[in-house]
Every structure is written in structure tokens, then in C-alpha cells.
Amino acid sequence: MSDKIKVALDFKQALLVQARVVYALMLRETKTVFGRSKFGYMWVVIQTAFNVIVIWVIRGVIRSGTVPGLPLPVFLICGFTCWRIFSDTISKVMVSVDANRSLLYFSKVRHFDLGLARALLIAATNIVVMILLLLLVYLLGFKFVLGNMWPLLYSLTMLLAMGLGLGYFCCAIKRYTDSVSVLVSMLLRIGIFVSGVMFSLGHLPPSFHFLIEWNPILQLVEYSRSSFAYAYPGASYMKLGLVSFVSLAILAIGMVMEKVTRTKTDAI
């Protein structure tokens, strides 16, 4: 009995230590990533706001500025937030080890901690930016209702898990070739156009519905928008079981790949 209690206490203590390590790494990353710019956190706000305004203007010019059941600015803010959490997590986690290799000399810091700290910082930053932009849009007179938080929280969590898993996977591949960074950058630039960030699934003709079936990112982006409108049909396209399985499988595969390749390269 005493052995079981000791194991439980040791596990809890180890978990608390790792949590403090990740938190400290997040604080360091905050200064490293945002401390170099005069704008700091405002630069993230400016980037997202600029993307929203550009697409908003383009859709207004081509007279496609309406989305059923949801104001267009809210539609775009939600889409770009989801995409940035996913894409930025991949690109930042992929280089997390190379950028912080000196920290690995500390016994409490693990490779996984470096990636996790960056991923959580990216998610927290983009969520704050999303809240600020939604507040600004509301003050400008665009009315929306935050009826159900579950679709938004679920979508952001699954996108973060997928981004973290793919980031670890790319980090593993990067140990053998640096070309993976270029490839990832190209794929992410293409991916934004098929992720549902700038269009609604309701606007797609039936011949393009295959994009929904095989694109969990597209499903999550649309599902997240259901939190902001009772009438938005994003939930009807969602396959919770499939998306959850794919997201967690990608995370597990990425973590395993990172561990296996690190063990092999360290042994050389």
C-alpha cells in the first residue's frame, strides 16, 4: 500500500515539475518571439486583422460578402485563428529543438517540453488576439451570439493537437534533411486555400464535397464557427469520432517519431 502511495506522490511531483518547466519555457519564448519586435504582441493582432480586412474587401468587391447566419468579420476571424494555431504550431515546433538546444543541458528540460511550450504559447496568443478582434467587431456594430463554447474549444484543441503532432513529426524528419522546412512552408501556403478559412462549406457545389470527407482541418474550422451563431450549419459537416481519432493519432505518431529518430541520431 505504501509503495502505491509513493508512486502516486512521485508521479504528481514529477507532473508539477514538468508543468513548471513548460511554464518557464513559455515565458522565455514570449520574450524571445515577441520581445524582438517594437510592436510585440500587437504584431500578431495586426497580422490577423490585416488578413481579415483583405479578404473582407475582396469578398465585398466580388459581392460575396455575406455568410448565412454569421457576420463576415466574425466568420473570417474564427477561420484565421484556427488556421494560425494549426500552421504556426507546425512551423514553430518543427524548429523548437534547434532554437533551444542549449536548454537541453538542464536536466529537467526535455525535447517534448520545448515543443509543447511553443504550441501552448501560440494557442494562448491567438486566442487572446481572437477575443480582442471579436470585441472590436462587436463595438463596430456586428452582432453575434456566443451560444455554445464546445465547438470552438473542441476545434482549437484538436487543431493544436494535430499541429503539435505534425510539428514533432517534421522535427524528426528535419534531423535527416533541412529541406522539410521548405516543403512544409509550401504545403501550408497551399493548405490555407482548402481549409475553409475564406469560404463556407455551404457555398461549395456537391462535386466538391469530397473535400469535407477527407479534410479534418476543414471540418474543424467550420465546426468552430457554430459557437457564434445558432443558425450556422457548420456542425452538420462535423464527424467528431473520425476527427478526434485522426487528431490524436497524428499527435501520437509525431511524438513517437520524434523519440525514435532522436534516439537513433544520438547513438550515431
N, C-alpha and C positions, 0 to 999 in steps of 0.2 A: 504493500500500500504506500509506504513511504517513498519507494522508487518511482511510483506513478506520479506522486505529488511533486517530486523533484524534477521529473521530466517535464511536467506541465509548467512549473515555475521557470525552468531553463528556457523552454520554448517561448514563453511570454516575455522573458527578459530579452532574449535574442531578437524577438519581433520588435520590441520597443527600441532596442539599439539600432536596428536597421531602419526603423521609421525616423529616428533622429538623424541618421546618416543621410537618408534621402532628403529630408527637410533641409539639412545643411547644404547639400549639393544644389537643391533648388535655389536657395538664397545666393549661392555662389554663381549659379547660372544666370540669375536675374541681373546681377551686376555685370557679368561677362557679356551677355547678349544685349541688354538694354542700356548698360552704362557707357557704352562706346558712342552712342548717338546723343546729340543735344536734345532731341525730341523724346528719347527714352521710350516709355510705354505709349506715348502719343503717336509714335510712328506706326504701331500696329493698328491703332484706331484710324489713322489717315489712310493706310493701305486698304483696309476693309471698306471704309467709306468711299474711297476713290473707285474701287471695283463696283460697288453698288450703284454709284452715281452714273458711271459709264454705261453699264448695262441698262439702267433705268432710262437714260437718254436715248440709247439705241432702240429700245423697245418702244419708246414714245414716238420716235421718228418713223418707225415702220408700222406704227399704230397697232402694236401688240402689247399695250401697257396694262392690260387687265388680267388678273388671275381669279378664277371663280372662288369666292368665299374668303379671300385673303388680300390685303393691300400689297401692292407690288414691292415697296421697300422692305416690308417685313418678310415677304417671300424670298427676296434676294439676300437679306441679312442672315436669315436662317441657313440658306444654302451655302453661302460663302463661309460662315462659321464652321459648319460641318466639314466642308472640304478642307479648310485650312487646318483644322485639328487633325484630320487624316493625313494630308500631304506633308505638313510641316513636321509631324511626328516621325514620318518615314525618313525625311531628309536629315533631321537633326539627330535622331537616334542612330542612324547609319554611321555618323562620324563622331559619336559621343566618346568612344574609347580613344580614338586618335587625338581628339581635342583635349582629353583629360588624363592621358596616360600617366602623368606624374602622380596623380592622386591614388593610383593603384598601389603605391608604396605604403599607404596607410592600411593596416591590417583589417580594419573594419569596412573598407570600401571594396565593393565587388563590381565586376563588369556590369551585371544586371542593374545595379544601383545607378550607374551613370546614365543608362538609357531611360530608366524609369523616372529619374528626376527630371530629365528633359521633357519627357512625354507629359508628366503632370504639370510642369510649368507652362507648356504650350496650351494644354487644355484650360488651365486656370486663366491664362492671359486672354485667350479667345472668348471664353465665357464672359469675362468682365467687359471686353470690347462689345460683345453682343448686347449685354444689358445696357451699356451706355448708348449704343446706337438705337436700340429699341425705345429707350426713354426719349431720345431726341426726336425720333419719328413720331412718337405719341404726342409730344409737345407741338409738333408741326401740324397736328390735326388728323393724322391717320389712326383710325380707331381699330383696335383689335382686342381680343379677349384671350387671356392665358387660362384656358379652361382646365386642361389636364397636363400635368408636368411629365407624366410617364413616357409618352412618345419621345419627347425631347431628351430626357435623361437617358433613356434606353439607347437612343440613336447615337448620342455623343459618347456613351460608354463603349458601345460596340465599335464605333469608328476609331476610338482611341485604342482599343484592344487590337484591331486589325492593323492600325498604323504602327503600334509598338511591335507586333509580331513581324511585320514586313521590314521594319527598321532593324530588328535583330537579325533577320534573315539576310538583308543587304550588308549588314556589318560583318556577317560571317563570310559572305562572298567577297567582300572588299579585302579580306586578308590574302586573297589569291590574285585579285586584279582590281586596279583602281578604276577601270572602265565602267564598273557598275554604277558609279556616281553619275556619269554622263547618260547612261541608259535610263536610270531612274528619273532624272530630270526631264528627259524626252517623254517618257511614259506619263509623268504627272501633268505635263503641259497638254497632252492629248486627252488625258483622263477627265479633266475638268469639263470638257465638252460633252461627255457621255455620262456624267454623274448626276444630272438633274439639277445642277446649281442654277442654271439660267433658263430652264424650261420646266413646264409642268407635264407630268405624265398624261394628264387629261388631253393635252394638245397633240399627243403622238397618234398617228394613224395605226390601225390594227396590225399593219405589216411590220411595225417596229416594236411590237410588244415583247419580242424575244429579248430586247434589251433589259426588260424588267425581270424576266425569269432568271437570267444569269448574271445579274449585276446587283450584289447585295448593297453596294455603296449607294446606288440609285434608289433602292428601296428605303434605306435608312434616311437619306436626305429628304425624301418625300414624307416619310413617316414622321420625322421631327416637326414638320410644318403643321401636323394635325394638332399640336399643342396650342396653336394660336388661332384656331378657327373651328367652330363646331361643324361647319358645313364643308370643310376641306376634305377631299376624298383620298388623301394620301394613305390612310390606314387600310384602305381596301386593296392596295397593291402589296401590302406587307406580308411576308412569310416568316413569322417570328422564330419558329423552330429551325428552319434552314439557315437563316441569317445568324442566329445565335451559335449554331454548330460551326458554321464557316468561320465566324469571328474568333471563337475560342480555339478552333483547330489551327488557324493561322498563327495565333499567339503562341500556342504550344510548340508548333513546328519551328517557329522563329527562335524561341528560347533554346530548344534542343540543338538546332543548327549552330547557334552562337556558342553553346557549350562544347559541342563536339569539335568544331573547327578550331576553337581556342586551344583545346587540349592537344590536338594534332600539331598545330603550328608551334605551340610552346615546347613540344617534345623534339622538334627538329633542331 
